Amino acid sequence: MNQTLADPTEHPDWRLPHSFEWYAGLGGETGKYTYPWNSTITGPDAEAMFAEEVAGLVPGKRVLDIGCGHGDFTIRWSPVVKQIVGLDVTADFIETASSTALSNVSFVTANTKHKLPFEDGQFDCAYNRKGPTSAYSDLTRILNKGGRLLALHPGDRLSPELSRLFPGLFAPQPEGTPVLDKINQRLEASGFTSAEIEIVTSVQYFHEPLDIVRLRCFGQTPAVHEMVLQCMPEISRIFTQHQSSQGLQATLDNYIVRAAV
């Protein structure tokens, strides 16, 4: 018989994932936005597809990186871009990013829910690697005519199997496609001349039971981690029961957005 698993959202220290508080906590504790769990992606890899398209988009351009985190992906393009600016709302991420001094790379702390701190037509292109869609309302102003946006967003199906396998620990995912609907609404309201969204479905294999804890407690306080770790025997039992030789399988959807001004 399955034992009851702790619901970490009931802990008083729980931070709503991807809230300003959550990002600030993560930035203050690590200074970086990196996934703490280990997993393997099979099938089409949306992140690899996105990186390949960015590589073809940015050479010789003035580029904006929306939601740049601690800047690793931004700095990656320094050898080929004319100029690149990384933008993020979390000051600690920007402080980490700014520690690398490159003449054609800069970083800005800003909230994309407000007007972006750039001149009209300042950029030739922009990309958004799992950053905020709220930036889209001002992109058609700061991109020059013919400028392009390339974006990667986590989809509506993000390991939905985990709420079935680990009830209580993971909440069931919402019905419908609220993430896709929101992206479509933002794009339509932003005035792009063209926009398309590709759905990329992959399979993710988590390597060990502790990866389930790392996933659920990403960006949370040590106290939340301790609460979930008390359920480790049951998490390990479920993981072992359902894993394959590759690990514990879960579905992973991503949306790739391509738009033009």
C-alpha positions as CSV (number, residue, x, y, z in Angstrom):
1,M,0.0,0.0,0.0
2,N,1.3,3.5,-0.9
3,Q,2.1,5.7,2.0
4,T,1.0,9.3,2.1
5,L,3.6,11.6,0.6
6,A,4.2,15.1,2.0
7,D,2.8,18.0,0.1
8,P,5.6,20.6,0.2
9,T,3.2,23.5,-0.8
10,E,1.8,23.2,2.8
11,H,5.1,24.1,4.3
12,P,5.1,27.8,5.5
13,D,8.4,28.4,3.7
14,W,7.1,27.2,0.3
15,R,7.8,29.6,-2.5
16,L,5.6,29.7,-5.6
17,P,7.8,28.5,-8.4
18,H,8.8,31.3,-10.9
19,S,7.4,34.0,-8.7
20,F,9.7,37.0,-7.9
21,E,10.2,35.6,-4.4
22,W,11.2,32.2,-5.8
23,Y,13.8,33.8,-8.3
24,A,15.1,36.1,-5.6
25,G,15.6,33.1,-3.2
26,L,17.4,31.1,-5.8
27,G,19.6,34.0,-6.8
28,G,20.5,34.8,-3.2
29,E,21.4,31.2,-2.4
30,T,23.3,30.2,-5.6
31,G,23.6,33.2,-7.9
32,K,22.7,30.9,-10.7
33,Y,19.7,29.4,-12.5
34,T,20.8,25.8,-13.1
35,Y,18.7,22.6,-12.7
36,P,19.9,20.5,-9.8
37,W,18.5,17.1,-11.0
38,N,20.0,14.7,-13.4
39,S,18.1,13.4,-16.4
40,T,18.4,12.2,-20.0
41,I,16.3,13.5,-22.9
42,T,15.4,11.1,-25.7
43,G,13.5,11.9,-28.9
44,P,13.6,15.5,-30.2
45,D,15.6,17.7,-27.8
46,A,13.9,21.1,-27.8
47,E,16.8,22.8,-26.0
48,A,19.3,21.5,-28.6
49,M,17.0,22.5,-31.4
50,F,16.6,26.0,-29.9
51,A,20.4,26.4,-29.4
52,E,21.0,25.4,-33.0
53,E,18.5,28.0,-34.3
54,V,20.0,30.7,-32.1
55,A,23.4,29.9,-33.6
56,G,22.0,30.6,-37.0
57,L,20.1,33.7,-35.9
58,V,22.6,35.8,-34.0
59,P,25.9,36.1,-36.0
60,G,26.8,39.8,-36.7
61,K,23.6,41.0,-35.0
62,R,22.6,43.2,-32.1
63,V,20.9,40.7,-29.8
64,L,18.7,40.8,-26.8
65,D,18.6,37.8,-24.4
66,I,15.3,37.9,-22.5
67,G,15.5,36.2,-19.1
68,C,19.2,35.5,-19.3
69,G,19.6,34.1,-15.8
70,H,23.3,34.1,-14.8
71,G,24.4,34.7,-18.3
72,D,26.1,31.5,-19.5
73,F,24.0,31.2,-22.6
74,T,24.4,34.9,-23.3
75,I,28.2,34.8,-23.1
76,R,28.2,31.7,-25.4
77,W,27.5,34.0,-28.4
78,S,30.1,36.7,-27.8
79,P,32.5,35.4,-30.5
80,V,29.9,35.8,-33.2
81,V,27.5,38.7,-32.3
82,K,28.0,42.4,-32.9
83,Q,26.6,43.1,-29.5
84,I,24.4,41.1,-27.0
85,V,22.5,42.3,-23.9
86,G,21.2,39.9,-21.3
87,L,18.2,41.0,-19.3
88,D,16.8,39.5,-16.1
89,V,14.7,40.6,-13.2
90,T,16.9,38.9,-10.6
91,A,19.8,41.1,-9.5
92,D,21.9,38.2,-8.1
93,F,21.8,36.5,-11.4
94,I,22.9,39.7,-13.2
95,E,25.7,40.1,-10.7
96,T,27.0,36.7,-11.5
97,A,26.7,37.3,-15.2
98,S,28.4,40.6,-15.0
99,S,31.5,39.1,-13.5
100,T,32.7,38.2,-17.0
101,A,34.0,41.2,-18.8
102,L,33.6,41.1,-22.5
103,S,33.4,44.2,-24.7
104,N,30.4,43.2,-26.7
105,V,28.4,41.6,-23.8
106,S,26.4,43.6,-21.2
107,F,23.7,42.8,-18.6
108,V,20.7,44.7,-17.4
109,T,18.4,44.2,-14.4
110,A,14.8,44.9,-15.4
111,N,11.2,43.8,-15.0
112,T,9.7,42.8,-18.3
113,K,6.2,43.7,-17.0
114,H,7.3,47.3,-17.5
115,K,8.6,49.1,-20.5
116,L,11.9,47.7,-21.5
117,P,14.9,50.0,-20.9
118,F,16.0,50.2,-24.6
119,E,15.7,52.5,-27.5
120,D,13.3,52.0,-30.5
121,G,14.9,49.6,-33.0
122,Q,17.9,49.0,-30.8
123,F,18.1,45.3,-31.6
124,D,18.2,43.2,-34.8
125,C,16.8,40.1,-33.0
126,A,15.9,38.7,-29.6
127,Y,15.7,35.2,-28.1
128,N,14.0,34.0,-25.0
129,R,15.3,30.8,-23.4
130,K,12.5,29.9,-20.9
131,G,12.2,33.5,-19.9
132,P,9.1,35.7,-19.4
133,T,6.5,36.2,-22.1
134,S,5.6,39.6,-20.6
135,A,8.5,41.0,-22.6
136,Y,6.7,40.4,-25.9
137,S,4.4,43.5,-25.6
138,D,7.4,45.8,-26.1
139,L,9.5,43.8,-28.4
140,T,8.0,45.1,-31.6
141,R,9.2,48.6,-30.5
142,I,12.8,47.7,-29.7
143,L,13.4,45.3,-32.6
144,N,14.1,46.9,-36.0
145,K,11.9,46.3,-39.0
146,G,12.3,42.7,-40.0
147,G,13.7,41.8,-36.6
148,R,13.0,38.3,-35.4
149,L,12.2,36.6,-32.1
150,L,13.1,33.0,-31.3
151,A,11.8,31.6,-28.0
152,L,11.7,28.4,-26.0
153,H,9.0,27.9,-23.4
154,P,8.3,24.9,-21.1
155,G,5.0,23.4,-22.3
156,D,1.8,22.3,-20.7
157,R,2.9,18.7,-20.2
158,L,5.8,18.8,-17.8
159,S,6.2,15.3,-16.3
160,P,2.5,14.8,-15.8
161,E,3.2,11.1,-14.8
162,L,4.8,12.3,-11.6
163,S,1.5,13.4,-10.0
164,R,0.1,9.9,-10.6
165,L,3.1,8.1,-9.3
166,F,3.8,10.4,-6.4
167,P,0.4,11.7,-5.3
168,G,0.6,14.5,-2.8
169,L,4.2,15.3,-3.6
170,F,3.2,16.6,-7.1
171,A,-0.1,18.2,-7.9
172,P,-2.1,17.2,-11.0
173,Q,-1.4,19.5,-13.9
174,P,-4.1,21.9,-15.1
175,E,-6.6,20.8,-17.8
176,G,-6.2,22.2,-21.3
177,T,-3.3,24.3,-22.5
178,P,-3.1,27.4,-20.4
179,V,0.6,28.0,-21.1
180,L,0.1,27.7,-24.9
181,D,-3.0,29.9,-24.7
182,K,-1.1,32.6,-22.8
183,I,1.8,32.6,-25.3
184,N,-0.7,32.9,-28.2
185,Q,-2.4,35.8,-26.5
186,R,0.8,37.6,-25.8
187,L,2.0,37.2,-29.4
188,E,-1.3,38.4,-30.9
189,A,-1.4,41.5,-28.7
190,S,2.2,42.4,-29.5
191,G,1.8,43.2,-33.2
192,F,4.2,40.8,-34.8
193,T,3.7,40.5,-38.5
194,S,4.1,36.7,-38.3
195,A,4.3,34.1,-35.6
196,E,4.3,30.4,-35.3
197,I,4.6,27.9,-32.4
198,E,6.0,24.4,-32.7
199,I,5.3,21.8,-30.1
200,V,8.2,19.6,-29.3
201,T,7.5,16.4,-27.2
202,S,10.4,14.6,-25.6
203,V,10.8,11.8,-23.1
204,Q,12.8,12.6,-20.0
205,Y,14.4,9.9,-17.8
206,F,15.3,10.8,-14.2
207,H,18.3,8.9,-13.0
208,E,17.7,8.2,-9.3
209,P,15.1,8.8,-6.6
210,L,16.9,11.9,-5.3
211,D,16.3,13.6,-8.7
212,I,12.6,13.5,-7.9
213,V,13.3,15.4,-4.7
214,R,15.6,17.8,-6.5
215,L,13.0,18.6,-9.1
216,R,10.2,19.1,-6.6
217,C,12.3,21.3,-4.3
218,F,14.1,23.3,-6.9
219,G,14.4,26.9,-5.6
220,Q,12.9,26.0,-2.2
221,T,14.4,26.5,1.3
222,P,16.4,23.8,3.1
223,A,13.4,23.4,5.4
224,V,11.2,22.4,2.5
225,H,13.9,20.0,1.3
226,E,14.0,18.4,4.8
227,M,10.2,17.9,4.7
228,V,10.3,16.1,1.4
229,L,13.4,14.0,2.3
230,Q,11.4,12.5,5.2
231,C,9.4,10.7,2.5
232,M,12.6,9.3,0.8
233,P,11.9,5.6,1.6
234,E,8.5,5.8,-0.2
235,I,9.9,7.9,-3.1
236,S,12.6,5.4,-3.6
237,R,10.1,2.5,-3.5
238,I,7.9,4.1,-6.1
239,F,10.9,5.0,-8.3
240,T,12.3,1.5,-8.2
241,Q,9.0,0.0,-9.0
242,H,8.4,2.0,-12.1
243,Q,11.8,2.7,-13.5
244,S,13.2,1.2,-16.7
245,S,16.9,0.6,-17.5
246,Q,17.1,4.2,-18.5
247,G,15.5,5.6,-15.4
248,L,12.0,6.9,-14.5
249,Q,10.2,8.0,-17.6
250,A,8.2,11.2,-17.9
251,T,6.8,13.3,-20.8
252,L,8.3,16.7,-21.5
253,D,6.7,19.3,-23.8
254,N,8.3,22.5,-25.0
255,Y,7.1,25.3,-27.3
256,I,9.4,26.9,-29.8
257,V,8.2,30.3,-30.9
258,R,9.3,32.0,-34.2
259,A,8.1,35.5,-34.8
260,A,9.0,38.5,-36.9
261,V,8.4,42.3,-36.8
